Amino acid sequence: MSRRRQGQATTEWLLLISVIVVAIVAAGYGLAATFGSSMDRLGRGAGEVYTTGDL
């Protein structure tokens, strides 16, 4: 009986970890567009500073 309980506990941990991984991946997809546009703005701003020398 203890072997079955050990297997059950392992399965529960795997399910919990998989839910966490899915949540992280979903958050990554949700934030990817925002992050990309922010990096584009940062790059354009840095290019302008390097070109003009003005902050």
N, C-alpha and C positions, 0 to 999 in steps of 0.2 A: 504494500500500500504506500510506503514512503517513496518508492520509485515513481509511482504515478503522480504523487503530489509534487515531486521535484520537476517532473515533466510539465505539469500544469503551471508551476511557478515560472519556468523558463519560457513557456508559451506566452504567459501574461507579460513578461518583460519584453519579449520580442514584439508583441503587439504595441506596447507602450512606446518603445523605441521607434517603431515604424510610423506611428501617429506623429511623433515629434519630427521625424525626418520629413514626412509629407507636409507638415506645417511650415517647416523651414524652407522647403522647396517652393511652396505656394507663395510664401512671403517674398522669396527671391524673385519669382516671376512678377509679382505685383509691384515690386520696387525697381525692377530693371529699367523700365522706361524713364522713371523719375531720375534714377541715378545716371542714366545715359545722357539725358538732357542737361543735367547739372554739370556733368563733365564737359559737355560741349560748350556750355556757357563759360566754364572756368578756362577752357582752352582758348576760346576767343578773347576772353579778358586778358589772359596772360600774353597772348600774341599781340594785343593792342598795347600793353605796357611795354613789351620788348620793342615794338615798332616805334612808338611815339616817345617812350621814356617817361610818360606822365602816369601818375597813379590816379 
